[in-house]
Amino acid sequence: MLTSYFKFLTHQLTGWPRQNSYLFFFSLGCQVMTLVSAPITWLTLVTFIGTTLGVLCVLAINAAKSVNGFLGILSAICFIIVGFHAKNYLSIGEQVAYMITLDIPVLLSANWNINMAAKIRHFTPRSWLVALIATAVVYLVSGYLIGRLTDDPRPWVDAISFSISLTAGVICFLRFNNQYFWWLASGLAQLVLWFISYRQGTASLAMAVNSSIYLINDVLAFTVSPWYNAKLRHQLSEREQAYAEEMGLN
């Protein structure tokens, strides 16, 4: 059983759009340069591991590959440590929310893991309204609470990133391609948050670089990802169906 699972994970790392691979190695190069350009500490190492796994995770989502659940949990643990050190407490809540709404359900859901590309959906007008209202409510509640209950120096900036990312995680697990409007907004919010944190001396530049890579990935999703490219979605669905039949997963 364990051997079959690792074969499944290995398969999930294949068949990605070439642009995803290019972006990963570009990101890896940027993170290595960021790591060695300053004194290496346990925190910068944790940041490096987390950002590398995090990029792999978002690229897996982009490629409609369910290995993102496994990668997401590992990167979330690293980001929780970095967020606590930077006093970006809602970024910790954001990572916990990812694990609860996306990573763990993906790992446990056979429906998500088998030929997910064939199950991609689109928002209705009602879905748009629900998602926008949910984002606004989470923003107001989380910003107020984190400002009152903690010493977070950037509660409302933190809350923007948290609310958008939390909603995006839920939308992603529900397999709506509209998630990428939220991921794009989330990437912008996180870039601002971690750049401010870096300028205030509470985080490394690596987190801001990581947010920039996420933004590039989100832009790619609208063009070369199965979430939006119907031709690629059809090709991936056929390959995944053949793999599922070969492995007896149907």
Salt bridges, closest charged atoms under 4 A:
ASP151 OD2 - LYS87 NZ 3.46
GLU238 OE2 - HIS234 NE2 3.03
GLU240 OE2 - HIS11 NE2 2.91
GLU240 OE2 - LYS65 NZ 2.93
